[in-house]
Amino acid sequence: MATRTTGRKRQTFAFNAPGALSVQLVGDFTQWQEKPISLKRAADGVWRATVLLAPGTYHYRFLVDGEWRDDPECTLRVNNPFGSENSVCEVG
């Protein structure tokens, strides 16, 4: 991924978990668990983070209180080597 911000687009990720203590976004754009992005909980119990991403296809998942979770809002998924699925985000 390019280090320049030119051409990047804002992509918001959200996860509904009102009872969670922490929600992190991890994916190929964060080197998975190496550089997770912490989401912030809103009053409605939905955790959100907005990230600048260059156009392309990205795989991601959420870590909710340390447990891997799928994005229930994402219908495009691919199998991963761990026996579960990664969500796929297309940035135009």
Backbone as CSV, one residue per row, in Angstrom:
resi,resn,N_x,N_y,N_z,CA_x,CA_y,CA_z,C_x,C_y,C_z
1,MET,0.850,-1.177,0.000,0.000,0.000,0.000,0.899,1.245,0.000
2,ALA,0.533,2.214,-0.765,1.325,3.442,-0.873,1.288,4.223,0.442
3,THR,2.366,4.934,0.701,2.419,5.710,1.933,1.829,7.111,1.743
4,ARG,1.617,7.501,0.492,1.026,8.816,0.246,-0.469,8.778,0.545
5,THR,-1.014,9.909,0.955,-2.453,9.963,1.223,-3.232,10.291,-0.043
6,THR,-2.553,10.699,-1.125,-3.224,11.029,-2.378,-3.945,9.805,-2.921
7,GLY,-5.212,9.983,-3.284,-5.978,8.893,-3.868,-6.629,7.976,-2.853
8,ARG,-6.322,8.146,-1.603,-6.947,7.292,-0.583,-8.371,7.751,-0.331
9,LYS,-9.184,6.807,0.082,-10.595,7.110,0.363,-10.925,6.728,1.796
10,ARG,-11.862,7.476,2.361,-12.303,7.198,3.736,-13.218,5.980,3.720
11,GLN,-12.900,5.008,4.553,-13.703,3.795,4.676,-14.048,3.621,6.150
12,THR,-15.339,3.596,6.464,-15.753,3.435,7.854,-16.124,1.979,8.116
13,PHE,-15.579,1.440,9.191,-15.878,0.084,9.636,-16.677,0.205,10.930
14,ALA,-17.683,-0.648,11.092,-18.526,-0.588,12.290,-18.861,-2.000,12.759
15,PHE,-19.002,-2.135,14.073,-19.366,-3.425,14.666,-20.277,-3.164,15.852
16,ASN,-21.456,-3.788,15.850,-22.436,-3.597,16.919,-22.128,-4.561,18.065
17,ALA,-21.617,-4.028,19.153,-21.288,-4.845,20.323,-21.404,-3.987,21.574
18,PRO,-22.644,-3.660,22.002,-22.826,-2.746,23.131,-22.163,-3.207,24.421
19,GLY,-22.029,-4.523,24.626,-21.450,-5.018,25.867,-19.954,-5.248,25.824
20,ALA,-19.332,-4.999,24.683,-17.896,-5.268,24.537,-17.056,-4.233,25.280
21,LEU,-15.893,-4.672,25.712,-14.935,-3.764,26.348,-13.963,-3.177,25.332
22,SER,-13.691,-3.933,24.257,-12.825,-3.407,23.202,-13.151,-4.080,21.881
23,VAL,-13.036,-3.310,20.810,-13.210,-3.832,19.455,-12.059,-3.287,18.627
24,GLN,-11.363,-4.192,17.941,-10.247,-3.792,17.087,-10.488,-4.284,15.668
25,LEU,-10.060,-3.468,14.719,-10.097,-3.807,13.305,-8.718,-4.312,12.929
26,VAL,-8.667,-5.505,12.345,-7.399,-6.064,11.890,-7.593,-6.578,10.466
27,GLY,-6.558,-6.426,9.663,-6.655,-6.871,8.278,-5.314,-6.783,7.596
28,ASP,-5.334,-7.064,6.292,-4.068,-7.000,5.571,-3.511,-5.574,5.531
29,PHE,-4.367,-4.568,5.705,-3.911,-3.173,5.721,-3.372,-2.747,7.088
30,THR,-3.467,-3.621,8.101,-2.885,-3.337,9.424,-1.799,-4.359,9.768
31,GLN,-1.384,-5.144,8.763,-0.486,-6.265,8.999,-1.099,-7.169,10.077
32,TRP,-2.418,-7.320,9.979,-3.231,-8.105,10.904,-3.004,-7.648,12.339
33,GLN,-2.582,-8.482,13.237,-2.512,-8.092,14.649,-1.306,-7.220,14.975
34,GLU,-0.433,-6.996,13.999,0.758,-6.183,14.257,0.403,-4.728,14.555
35,LYS,-0.579,-4.179,13.812,-0.960,-2.771,13.987,-2.488,-2.643,13.996
36,PRO,-3.169,-3.232,14.976,-4.635,-3.170,14.997,-5.138,-1.737,15.174
37,ILE,-6.332,-1.496,14.677,-6.969,-0.185,14.811,-8.103,-0.325,15.829
38,SER,-8.044,0.451,16.895,-9.089,0.409,17.915,-10.297,1.212,17.462
39,LEU,-11.472,0.604,17.571,-12.706,1.295,17.249,-13.195,2.009,18.498
40,LYS,-14.016,3.050,18.310,-14.573,3.806,19.431,-16.055,3.512,19.533
41,ARG,-16.510,3.261,20.766,-17.923,2.945,20.996,-18.748,4.225,21.051
42,ALA,-19.834,4.229,20.310,-20.782,5.349,20.335,-21.892,5.029,21.331
43,ALA,-22.723,6.013,21.616,-23.805,5.853,22.587,-24.786,4.747,22.179
44,ASP,-24.878,4.471,20.872,-25.809,3.434,20.400,-25.234,2.022,20.514
45,GLY,-24.006,1.896,21.055,-23.391,0.584,21.225,-22.641,0.081,20.008
46,VAL,-22.611,0.899,18.953,-21.886,0.525,17.740,-20.477,1.115,17.809
47,TRP,-19.500,0.269,17.568,-18.099,0.683,17.555,-17.737,1.044,16.126
48,ARG,-16.998,2.173,15.943,-16.665,2.635,14.590,-15.238,3.151,14.512
49,ALA,-14.682,3.008,13.311,-13.387,3.618,12.981,-13.403,3.940,11.501
50,THR,-12.834,5.079,11.151,-12.705,5.466,9.745,-11.225,5.445,9.390
51,VAL,-10.917,4.789,8.270,-9.542,4.574,7.846,-9.383,5.097,6.426
52,LEU,-8.210,5.649,6.126,-7.897,6.048,4.759,-7.233,4.872,4.049
53,LEU,-7.862,4.412,2.956,-7.327,3.279,2.207,-7.192,3.635,0.736
54,ALA,-6.104,3.188,0.131,-5.918,3.350,-1.309,-6.899,2.422,-2.021
55,PRO,-7.280,2.748,-3.261,-8.171,1.845,-3.994,-7.580,0.437,-4.055
56,GLY,-8.442,-0.537,-3.871,-7.997,-1.925,-3.916,-8.930,-2.824,-3.137
57,THR,-8.526,-4.068,-2.977,-9.300,-5.084,-2.260,-8.565,-5.423,-0.977
58,TYR,-9.291,-5.427,0.124,-8.694,-5.671,1.439,-9.462,-6.756,2.178
59,HIS,-8.732,-7.576,2.934,-9.334,-8.601,3.793,-9.203,-8.124,5.230
60,TYR,-10.249,-8.366,6.030,-10.230,-7.897,7.421,-11.139,-8.749,8.289
61,ARG,-10.960,-8.591,9.604,-11.835,-9.181,10.621,-11.826,-8.245,11.817
62,PHE,-12.681,-8.539,12.784,-12.710,-7.781,14.026,-12.210,-8.662,15.166
63,LEU,-11.571,-8.040,16.132,-11.227,-8.692,17.393,-12.093,-8.028,18.461
64,VAL,-13.045,-8.774,18.998,-13.966,-8.254,20.010,-13.597,-8.907,21.337
65,ASP,-13.113,-8.093,22.251,-12.623,-8.599,23.541,-11.668,-9.780,23.339
66,GLY,-10.809,-9.658,22.319,-9.785,-10.664,22.052,-10.240,-11.862,21.243
67,GLU,-11.515,-11.905,20.828,-12.021,-13.032,20.050,-12.287,-12.604,18.608
68,TRP,-11.880,-13.450,17.656,-12.087,-13.171,16.239,-13.576,-13.173,15.922
69,ARG,-14.021,-12.156,15.183,-15.426,-12.057,14.779,-15.523,-11.650,13.318
70,ASP,-16.562,-12.162,12.668,-16.872,-11.767,11.292,-17.628,-10.446,11.312
71,ASP,-17.575,-9.739,10.201,-18.388,-8.536,10.040,-19.760,-8.980,9.540
72,PRO,-20.804,-8.909,10.387,-22.126,-9.388,9.959,-22.731,-8.550,8.832
73,GLU,-22.225,-7.343,8.623,-22.747,-6.469,7.567,-22.099,-6.732,6.214
74,CYS,-21.024,-7.507,6.186,-20.281,-7.755,4.949,-20.685,-9.104,4.370
75,THR,-21.181,-9.102,3.146,-21.615,-10.349,2.510,-20.511,-10.978,1.671
76,LEU,-19.468,-10.228,1.335,-18.369,-10.753,0.530,-17.287,-11.283,1.462
77,ARG,-17.053,-12.602,1.412,-16.083,-13.240,2.307,-15.263,-14.259,1.545
78,VAL,-14.059,-14.517,2.072,-13.194,-15.546,1.499,-12.667,-16.422,2.632
79,ASN,-12.432,-17.694,2.322,-11.858,-18.599,3.315,-10.450,-18.162,3.664
80,ASN,-10.075,-18.349,4.926,-8.701,-18.061,5.333,-8.047,-19.376,5.784
81,PRO,-6.717,-19.372,5.999,-6.046,-20.619,6.351,-6.354,-21.137,7.755
82,PHE,-7.166,-20.417,8.522,-7.452,-20.803,9.907,-8.814,-21.480,10.056
83,GLY,-9.463,-21.801,8.937,-10.745,-22.497,8.987,-11.936,-21.586,9.170
84,SER,-11.738,-20.290,9.065,-12.844,-19.339,9.145,-12.805,-18.469,7.894
85,GLU,-13.470,-17.342,7.936,-13.544,-16.478,6.761,-13.098,-15.063,7.085
86,ASN,-12.504,-14.421,6.090,-12.182,-13.000,6.171,-13.249,-12.232,5.415
87,SER,-13.623,-11.071,5.921,-14.502,-10.167,5.192,-13.663,-9.455,4.142
88,VAL,-14.315,-9.083,3.042,-13.607,-8.428,1.949,-14.197,-7.042,1.740
89,CYS,-13.321,-6.049,1.681,-13.723,-4.656,1.451,-13.126,-4.198,0.122
90,GLU,-13.974,-3.695,-0.750,-13.531,-3.146,-2.040,-13.547,-1.627,-1.940
91,VAL,-12.395,-0.997,-2.134,-12.304,0.462,-2.121,-12.114,0.909,-3.564
92,GLY,-13.073,1.731,-4.068,-13.044,2.154,-5.467,-12.167,3.339,-5.729
